[in-house]
Amino acid sequence: MYLNFKLALRNIRRNGVYSVINIGGLAVGMAAAVLIMLWVYNQWSYDRFHGKKDQLYSVWCHNERYGDLEWTSQIIGPAMVEEYADVVNMTRFKSDRKQLYTIGDKKLRMETVLVDPEFLTMFSFPLLQGDISTALNNPQSIILTQDAAKRLFGNEDPMGKTLVRDAKREAIVTGVMKDLPGNTRFEFDVLIPFVTLKETGNYSEDWFSMSTFTFVELRAGANGDQVNAEVRNIIKQHTDGKEQTEAFLNPAARWNLYSKFENGKPAGGPIETLRLFSLIALLILLIACINFMNLSTARSEKRAREVGVRKVMGARQGLLMRQFLGESILTSAIAFLFALIIVFACLPFFNSLMGEHLRLNFGDISLWVVLLMFVLFTGVLAGSYPAFYLSSFLPIKVLKGIFKGRQGFVTPRKLLIVTQFTFAVILLISTMVIHRQVQYAQDRPVGYDRDQLIYMETTDQIRKNFELIRQELLGTGAVTSVTQTLSPMTERWYTTWGVQWQGKDPEDRIVFDRYFVDSEWEKTTGVKILQGRDIDIYTYSTDSSAMLLNETAVKVMGFTDPIGQIIKDLGKDWHVVGVIKDFIQESPYESTTPMIVGGPAMAFFGVLNIKLNEANRTADNLAKIEPVFRKYNSDYPFEYTFVDENYASKFKKEQRTGVLVTWFAGLAIFISCLGMFGLSAYMAENRRKEIGVRKVLGASVVTITSLLSREFLILVSVSLFIAMPIAWFAMNKWLNGYAYHTNMPWWLFFIVIVLTIGIALFTVSWQAIKAARTNPVNSIKAE
């Protein structure tokens, strides 16, 4: 063992350039793989830290009209606990958005969630202060996270302190929760008892009202599939079949991995991205290992005599294989040390890009086991073929000097180069398609004017003083128009399938987006009125029950002349006064859905939209309007959101994917070219006598460069031929996952061909030109 170790170190030192290439390529490949797998593990580990993780399920609902949704009624959870013995606990989880918390002069808006007391016993979110069995038993109780408590009370003990919640309700701090880990689906600053909904009149015992997340805990040892089958018809049973909705359970292990379901079965989601990047990590590592294999086998003639002598002295093939594998593992271990340096250097950038807080916890013994296995796996993967190949030499041929490396049209080395570049080209094409798709969606007409448009969530004070606020805002000169809407222009808060109109098919189950607006919606947001006019309650008193339809809704309803049509919704008749151009409310990758836009007759306005005066500086406009809100909304801080920034956030997921794939495609090409550089240098070295003779006979530098480069260019061309149809198939499938997507034009593949061949030619020709310019006298004399 010790002798093999010394031999391995000696060979690494002796072959300086090739050792650097091997170690450098492996280090980069291993660093990329470690970074990717850190992120993959973090995503996979979401909510797997709960002590009862195998017993926890979320409740989903399936209906043919609206598909599969995680929203449930508020009463399904208690009904499951009461009716099914295997369901032992439940908690509901309902966001109350950002509520205002006041203590003394300090006012903070914090993300607030309503839950049942069982939330604390079902999930492993430890309380640093307070008792989990009583902390949420009182309707006035609240639990703060560490960070929220710090922001409100500083270094004071918050327990038992009284706050004012939402500017009108008292709340008593009964617990402080440890800050939530990064790998959980839950996000909140404050927990309040779900029962408070009854006090505010927002509690619903309607099975048809889907507005809450519900989580259940099964009895230890219960069969999840069996319970899932039992609860499927609970909604139908409680509504006498009027509501044809089925319930199903989704285990905690799937919460962060699957966001798409079809007929109650997992059908995709983030798991697809995790699989993609796991594959990328494996491919990059494999490309780095292929470099090692190629350089080791290409230099086989240099080590053939060593193998022959050792075999004559009695060494068996198994012993030689262990020696060469040992060299490979040692090289892998050295490369891994450099890989860790790269990981630590890149981790801040990687975390910033992914919006995570990933780190290597060296205090965890399991991490050391994983890293050791990773080094061994890489070493064996990279060294297995060279070990088998080198140890198989016949000593009689080697010692007679008639040994010759494998030749022929197809050799393992050529196959490895083709494989290597095939992977790199697939990643390169994927990068270009992803960026093209993101750009395509960004260039899609939004349907309204986002520039200088801000919004803020309304409060009771804003709704009460809206007209005064509106007049004073317009009087500042900083604002050109103001309007109230149900939700921001970039968010869908409400859908419905109960819309009725003349000529509707009774079997029609089309889902509509439901939206409510006040006057001056067109003027404020810039939506396009194609027919008729905007809703205007200041000019037309009946416009409180007016309605606008978008283009898609008009087509769905089959109207040739929509103006004046009567739409029945929410038990009321609405008259259509206008048709608006379709606009993007949610994902820019989705097709447009039919939308009905009602006037203020039955509206709840959750958002105030303000169009700033474009003639002024944005900062000046905001400075002028802030005093107005300080005056009429004094209990709340002045907070706002720019619509264009909110809309831009919708591209983050695809942009992150695109940036990551770009980086890793670049690494794959770099590692591939690094190996090709080493091989071309070695081939030029081996053929220096031939090159010298050719130059003496009159061969030009161009001729010799072409001779040395031809084989590599043929192999790269074969890689392109294999990679392009594979990439086209994979990316076409990926694009089809978006309703609104780009295509893959022929010139994209032409660019890839030119780019790949250009990079390969540059890599190889540098060594080829160097060899071709060598003095032929020196080459021939050296022989």
WOSUL-V473236 format. One line per field, one symbol per residue. phi: phi as a letter, one per 20 degrees, with the letter a starting at -180 (. if undefined). A space follows every 50 residues. Layout:
# WOSUL-V473236
phi = ???
This chain:
# WOSUL-V473236
phi = .fffffffffffffdgffffffffffffffffffffffffffffegleef gdgfdeceedcdbffcmdcefcffdffgffffdcffeebbbeccfdlede ccbmeeccecfdcecegfgfefdedfefbodfecfdfegefbddfgffff fedmeffegnfddddlmbcecdfdaceggfffdcfecadcdcfffffffe mdecdefeedbcecccdeggnfegfffgffegdffgfedlnfdecdebdd fgfdgeecddcclndgcppggffffgffffgfffffffffgfgfffffeg ffdffgffffffeofeffffffffffffffgffffffffffffffeggff fffemccfbeefeeffffffffffffffffffdffgfffffefegffffe mdfbgfdpfccgfffffffgfffffgfffggfffffffffffefgfnbde fldcbbffcgffffdgffffffffffnecdabbdcfbffdcddbcbcefc bfnffgefcfedfdcccdfmffffenfeeecmbefbffedfeffdebdde gffffffmeecffnfddeblmceddfdacdfgceddefeeffdfcddefe gcedeecddceffffdfgffgfffegfffffdcffcfecbcfffffffff eggfffgfffffffffffffffffffffffffffffdffgffffffeofe ffffffffegffffffffgffefffffffffffffffdfdbecdffffff fffffffffffffffffffgffefffffffffe
